[in-house]
Amino acid sequence: MLRESVESADSEQSQIKSIATAWRAGDVPAMERLALSDMKDAPEVYEMLLVSRNRRWVPKVEACMQTNRCFVVVGAAHLIGPDGLVSLLQQRGYAVTQQ
């Protein structure tokens, strides 16, 4: 996976720009298509890199929000889709908005 990433750096830079454009426009379906489609073709990678990490982070984010002002930085793929942090926090009753 690392070798493929290095070899496809130019196309990945273009993809990152497309994801950023979709984010600014609030186009979640485009973000999901751009950021998650390749990963969902490898379910074990999707589970390991996104789903399990997001589930572990939710209690930490939640605890931080209850005691402090928080600034959480994650990659775009961690924010979108049914397994994303936004969805997981919404399932716990939080209102999540894009600024």
DODO-226637 format. One record per residue (C-alpha): x, y, z; residue number from 1. Coordinates in nm, 3 decimals. Example, Ala and Ser with C-alpha at 12.3 -4.5 7.8 and 13.67 -1.06 7.14 Angstrom:
REM residues 2
+---------+---------+---------+-----+
!      xx !      yy !      zz !   n !
+---------+---------+---------+-----+
!   1.230 !  -0.450 !   0.780 !   1 !
!   1.367 !  -0.106 !   0.714 !   2 !
+---------+---------+---------+-----+
***
This chain:
REM residues 99
+---------+---------+---------+-----+
!      xx !      yy !      zz !   n !
+---------+---------+---------+-----+
!   0.000 !   0.000 !   0.000 !   1 !
!   0.286 !   0.237 !   0.082 !   2 !
!   0.460 !   0.160 !  -0.248 !   3 !
!   0.138 !   0.226 !  -0.438 !   4 !
!   0.095 !   0.557 !  -0.255 !   5 !
!   0.445 !   0.674 !  -0.344 !   6 !
!   0.408 !   0.566 !  -0.706 !   7 !
!   0.075 !   0.744 !  -0.741 !   8 !
!   0.169 !   1.066 !  -0.557 !   9 !
!   0.071 !   1.297 !  -0.845 !  10 !
!  -0.275 !   1.150 !  -0.886 !  11 !
!  -0.321 !   1.146 !  -0.508 !  12 !
!  -0.242 !   1.516 !  -0.488 !  13 !
!  -0.514 !   1.578 !  -0.746 !  14 !
!  -0.752 !   1.360 !  -0.545 !  15 !
!  -0.674 !   1.555 !  -0.226 !  16 !
!  -0.758 !   1.879 !  -0.404 !  17 !
!  -1.086 !   1.726 !  -0.522 !  18 !
!  -1.170 !   1.611 !  -0.169 !  19 !
!  -1.094 !   1.960 !  -0.033 !  20 !
!  -1.316 !   2.117 !  -0.299 !  21 !
!  -1.598 !   1.876 !  -0.212 !  22 !
!  -1.552 !   1.954 !   0.160 !  23 !
!  -1.574 !   2.329 !   0.105 !  24 !
!  -1.890 !   2.276 !  -0.101 !  25 !
!  -2.040 !   2.045 !   0.163 !  26 !
!  -2.066 !   1.771 !  -0.101 !  27 !
!  -2.052 !   1.466 !   0.127 !  28 !
!  -2.142 !   1.211 !  -0.146 !  29 !
!  -1.847 !   1.332 !  -0.355 !  30 !
!  -1.619 !   1.313 !  -0.052 !  31 !
!  -1.731 !   0.959 !   0.019 !  32 !
!  -1.677 !   0.858 !  -0.343 !  33 !
!  -1.331 !   1.017 !  -0.355 !  34 !
!  -1.200 !   0.921 !  -0.013 !  35 !
!  -1.364 !   0.588 !   0.064 !  36 !
!  -1.423 !   0.403 !  -0.263 !  37 !
!  -1.075 !   0.249 !  -0.291 !  38 !
!  -1.063 !   0.163 !   0.077 !  39 !
!  -1.403 !  -0.009 !   0.072 !  40 !
!  -1.264 !  -0.243 !  -0.195 !  41 !
!  -1.039 !  -0.380 !   0.081 !  42 !
!  -1.276 !  -0.430 !   0.377 !  43 !
!  -1.003 !  -0.538 !   0.618 !  44 !
!  -0.807 !  -0.219 !   0.549 !  45 !
!  -1.123 !  -0.008 !   0.581 !  46 !
!  -1.202 !  -0.171 !   0.915 !  47 !
!  -0.848 !  -0.136 !   1.049 !  48 !
!  -0.764 !   0.216 !   0.928 !  49 !
!  -1.100 !   0.385 !   0.971 !  50 !
!  -1.376 !   0.200 !   1.151 !  51 !
!  -1.186 !   0.064 !   1.451 !  52 !
!  -0.988 !   0.384 !   1.496 !  53 !
!  -1.300 !   0.601 !   1.478 !  54 !
!  -1.477 !   0.386 !   1.737 !  55 !
!  -1.179 !   0.415 !   1.973 !  56 !
!  -1.162 !   0.792 !   1.924 !  57 !
!  -1.529 !   0.869 !   1.993 !  58 !
!  -1.509 !   0.825 !   2.373 !  59 !
!  -1.191 !   1.036 !   2.381 !  60 !
!  -1.348 !   1.313 !   2.174 !  61 !
!  -1.662 !   1.297 !   2.383 !  62 !
!  -1.468 !   1.320 !   2.710 !  63 !
!  -1.267 !   1.613 !   2.581 !  64 !
!  -1.580 !   1.799 !   2.469 !  65 !
!  -1.729 !   1.764 !   2.815 !  66 !
!  -1.428 !   1.905 !   3.000 !  67 !
!  -1.244 !   2.137 !   2.760 !  68 !
!  -1.254 !   2.326 !   2.438 !  69 !
!  -1.137 !   2.073 !   2.181 !  70 !
!  -0.970 !   2.093 !   1.846 !  71 !
!  -0.970 !   1.752 !   1.678 !  72 !
!  -0.762 !   1.694 !   1.368 !  73 !
!  -0.820 !   1.386 !   1.153 !  74 !
!  -0.800 !   1.299 !   0.788 !  75 !
!  -1.110 !   1.366 !   0.577 !  76 !
!  -1.191 !   0.996 !   0.543 !  77 !
!  -1.243 !   0.978 !   0.921 !  78 !
!  -1.525 !   1.231 !   0.905 !  79 !
!  -1.751 !   1.082 !   0.640 !  80 !
!  -1.971 !   0.782 !   0.583 !  81 !
!  -2.173 !   0.575 !   0.826 !  82 !
!  -1.858 !   0.477 !   1.017 !  83 !
!  -1.716 !   0.830 !   1.028 !  84 !
!  -1.669 !   1.036 !   1.342 !  85 !
!  -1.950 !   1.273 !   1.247 !  86 !
!  -2.200 !   0.989 !   1.216 !  87 !
!  -2.078 !   0.816 !   1.532 !  88 !
!  -2.107 !   1.139 !   1.732 !  89 !
!  -2.453 !   1.208 !   1.589 !  90 !
!  -2.558 !   0.858 !   1.699 !  91 !
!  -2.463 !   0.962 !   2.052 !  92 !
!  -2.688 !   1.266 !   2.029 !  93 !
!  -2.442 !   1.538 !   1.930 !  94 !
!  -2.531 !   1.799 !   1.671 !  95 !
!  -2.239 !   1.822 !   1.428 !  96 !
!  -2.215 !   2.107 !   1.181 !  97 !
!  -1.962 !   2.205 !   0.921 !  98 !
!  -1.804 !   2.547 !   0.967 !  99 !
+---------+---------+---------+-----+
***
